[in-house]
Amino acid sequence: MKKKVIWALFLVVWLLAFSTVFSHWTEELMIPRVLSAQSTLYRGTMKLCLSLDSIFIQDNDEFSLFRISEGSGWEAGPHAFLAEPGSYFIDTEQTHRVIVYDYGPFIAASTKLPQSGQPVLVVKNPERREDLLLAVSRSGFANLREDSDLRHLEAKSDTAALITLRDAYSPFSENVGRFMLFDLDLSSDFQKHIYSLTDVKRFFTCIPWIGAVIASLLITLLLWGHSYRLLKCEKKNHPLLLINAAVCALLLALLPVFLKGADLPPSLLPGRAVVDIPHYVNQHREICAALSELISQSPIAGETLSYIRAMTGLTAGIVLAGITAAILLCTLERRQLKTTRYVPKHRA
């Protein structure tokens, strides 16, 4: 009985340690990176003019502006909160600006939709870089801005376009990308999805590390389950049990290394949970379909699509290799498995 308790506790402790490290990584990864803007005193009134890319659409299809407030105690640090609806005005007729009449600071741009009360990381000096943006729109590109010194159309189909943006912010914000590429119409342009190919490549460079995390979890579960059989003759199989425990402990020790490599770009993350699998599946499908339409016009589209497929295949290979290695180890241990035959006392 004591051996079974230790066997069960081992997995409980391992999973607790895994969950702690994984939760810390998730919290850090899901924090939106934002640019802030401060209101100024104008003729006795606090006033701030923001571009339309500071407006976010909520799940209920309402447009919202976010302010930044400092937390206290356990919640110390900057947090995002919904601005009062009466504190700002969206002028879509003349200035095409958001006019704010309240104290700031306010979120001028964000890598993803903030949640009210969520911690944010304020980027004070964002980098500028040249980037290729992939625009996906089912309604076409009638309001796509013309080529200029800042942007150049590389390829376009009915539902996808590839545009070079010479002065893009890093980290990338989809809202800012919309503003830079389109004459915004808030009634429809939030249906256009904008992807940074730099972030897309970075995302698929990171997913093999996610594959290593998944493989580590599956290997541990397989070895733990196989160890139950080894407990039937614990003394003779003690070396094999130690090997299994050492492998699981090593994988747990490597977990921070794997998660550090999985530094996913925030612009491609889901809004609420990092493990939102349908979000990634739909995003992968949309990006690959758009790039497929542009292959004949742009070699970069073909190269990016090939890279996505290669990294996806590598990730699947890592997971399968981990499972295969665990099964092989269990098979080798089974060959050396030594059990004693139970002999009833009255026959002894």
N, C-alpha and C positions, 0 to 999 in steps of 0.2 A: 504493500500500500504506500509506503514511504517513497519508494522508487517512482511510482506513478505520480505522486504529488510533485516531486522534483521535476519530473518530465513535463508536467502540465505548467508548472511555474516558470520553467525555462522559456516556453513560448510566450507566456504572459509578459514576462520582463522584457523579452526581445521586442515584442510588439509595442510595449509602452515606450521603450527607447526609440524605436523606429518612428512612432507617431509624434513624439516630442521633437525630434530633429526635422521631420517632414513638415510639421505644423509651423515651426519657426521659419523654415524656408518659404512656405506658402505665404505667410504673413508679410514677409519682406518683399516677395515677388509681386503680390497683388496690390501693393501701395501705388496709387497713381502718381506719376511725375507731372507736376503742374507748373505753369508760369503764372505769376501773380501780377496784379495791377492795383495801384493804390489811388483812391479818390483824392482830389485836391479841392481846396476852397476857392470857389468862383463866385464873386459878388455876394458873399455871405452865405452861400449854399455849397454843400459838398456835391461835386459833380465828377463823373468819369465817363468817357466815351470808349466803348469797346467794339471791336469788329464782331461780325455775326458768328464767327467761329467760336466765340465764347458761350454760345447757346447750345444746350444739350437737350435731346429728346428723351423723355422718360418712357417707362414701359406702358404708361397710359396715354402715350402720344402727346403729352403736354411738353411745351418748351420751358426750360428752366435755366436759371443762372445760379452759380454757386459762389458763396463768400467763404473766406478762410478765417477761422477763429482758433485761438490758442487754447488747448486743453490744460488740465491741471491734475495733479496727483498721478494716479496710474494712467490717466489719459493725457499726459503731457505731450506737447508737440502740436503742430498745425493739423487741423481737421477741416473737412469740407462740410458745409451746411447749405441747404437751400436758401437762397435769398428771398426775402418777402416779395410777393408778386407786385405790390404797390411801390417798391423801391426802385424799379427800373422800367424802361419803356423800349420796346423793339420797334425802331423806325425802319420799315421796309419800303417806304415810298420815296423819301428824299435823301437822307444821309446814309441809309443802309448801315446803321450803327445801332448799338445798344447803349442807351443813355441811362446812366445810373445816378440816382440821387440819394446816396447813403454812404456811410463810412465803409471803408474797405478793410483789408484788401479783398479783391475778388479774383476768381480763377479766370484768367484770360485764355488759357489753353491747357488741355490735359491729354495724357496718352490714352486714356479710356474714360468711360463714363464714371464719375465718382458716385459713391453712395452717401447719402446724408449721414453725417456723423463719422465717416470713415477717415482714418489718418491719411495725409497726403505728404509727398516729398516736394518741397518747393525748389525748383531749379533756378538758381539766380543768374547764372551765366550760361545759357544754352549754346551748344556748339552749332555751327553752320556747316553744311556739307552739300555736295551735289548728290542727288538721289534720283533713282528711277521709280516713278509711281505708277502702279497698275490701278486703273479706274474701271469699275464694273458697274454697268447701269442697264437695266432692262428697258428703260425709257429712252435710251439713246443719249447723244451728246450735243443737243441743239444749243445749249448755253455754255459749251466749253470755250474758255478764253483763248484768244488768238496767240500765236507764237510771239515771244518777246525775248529780251535779254535774260529773263528769269526762267522761261520754260520753252520747251520745244517738243512738238508732237513727233514721236518716233514711229508709232504704228497705231492703227485704229480699225475696228470692225464695228458691227452693229451694236454690240453689247460690251465691248472691251476696248480700252485704249492704254497705250504705254507712253508716258510723258516724262521727259527729263526735266527735273526741277533743280536749278543751279544754286539755289539759296534756301535749302530746306533745313528745318530745325532738327536737332538731335537731342533728346529722343523724339521720335516721330509722333505726331498727333493727327488722327484721321480728320478731325474737324478742321484743322489748319490746312490739311491737304485739299479738302473740299473748297475752302475759301481761295486757295492759291490757284486752283485749276478751273473753277466754275464761277459764273455770275450767279450767286446763290439765290435760290428760291426756297424759302423755308417750308413751303407747302409740299415740296416733292424731293428736294435734293438730299434729304437724309436717307433716301432709298438708294443713293449711290454709295458704293463701298470703295474706299481708297486704301490701297496697300503699298507700303514701302518695300521695294524688292530687296533693299539692304536688310530690313527686318525679317523678310521672308527667308532669305538665305541664312540669317543668324538663327532663326527659329529651327530650321531643319538641320543646322549644324549642331544644335543642342539636343535634339530628340534622341540620338543614340545614348546620351547619358540617362535620359528617362528610361530607355530600354534596359540599361544596366540596373537601374533602381527596381524595375519590375522583375527582372531576372533574379535579383537578390532576394526579393520577397518570395518568389515561387520556389527557388532553391531551398530556402530556409523551411518553408512549409513541407516540401517533399522529404527533406532529411529528417525533420522533426517527426513526421508521420512514420517514416521507416524505422526510426529509433525505438518506437514502441515495441516492435518485434524483437529488437535486440535486448530489450529489458527482460525478456523471458529467461535469459541466462546472462545476467548483468556482469557477473564476475569474469566469465570467459570472453564476453564481448566488450569488456571495459575499454580496450584500445580503440575499437570501432566507434564507440559512443563518444570518446574524447575527440576523435577525428571529426565527427559530425558537429560536435559543439564548437570546435575550433574553426571549422569552415563558416558556421553561422556567425560566430563572433567576429571573424575577419570581415565578412560581408557587412556587418553592422558598423564596424570601424571605418569601412570604405564609403559608407553612405554619405557623409558630409562632402567627400571628394566628388562623388557622382552628382550631388545636388549643386555643388559649386559650378560644375561644368554645364549644368542645365540652367544657364542664365537666360531664360526666355525673354524676348523683347515684349515690353508691356503693351504695345499697340495691337498685338495679336492674341492677347489673353481675354478670357471671358469676363463678364462684368462682376460676377459674384464668386464662383467656385472654380479653382484652378483645375479641378478634375471633371469639368463639364465636357464630357466626351462628345456629345452631339454638336457642340460649338466647333470643336476642332475638325470633326468630320465634314460639316457643312462648309467651313472655311477652306479646308483642303480641296474639297470638290469644286468650289467656286474659283479658287485661284488657278487650279490646274485646267479647268474648262476655259477660263479667260486666256491663259497663256497658249493653250492649244489653238485658239482662234487666231493668234498673232504670230505663230511660228513662221508662216510664209513671208511675213513682212519684217520680222526682227529676229536676228540670230540670238540676241540676248534672251528672248522669250523661250527659244528652244533650249538654250544652255541652262536657264533657270529651271525649266521643267525637268530636264534630265537630272539636275542636281537634286531636286525634290524627290524624284523616284529613287535615286541612288541612296539618299539618306534614309528614306522610308524603308527601303529594302535592308539597309544595314541595321536599322533599329529592330526590325522583325528578326533578322539573323541573330542579333545579340540575345534576344529573348529566347529564341529556339535553341541557341547554343547553351544557354544557361540551363534550360529544362533538360536538354540531352545530357549535359555533364552531370546533373543531379541524378538522373535515371541510371546513367552508367556507373556512378559511384555506388548507388544502392544495389545495383546488380552485382558488382564486384564484392560488396559486403555480404550479399546473400550467399554467394558461393563459399564464403569463409564462415558463414553463420554456424555457430556451434550451440546446439540446444541439448539439454539433458532430458531423458525420458522420465516422465513422472511414474514412480513406483509406489503403489499404495502401501501404507504402513503394515497392514495385516499380511502382506506378502514378503515383507522384509525379514 
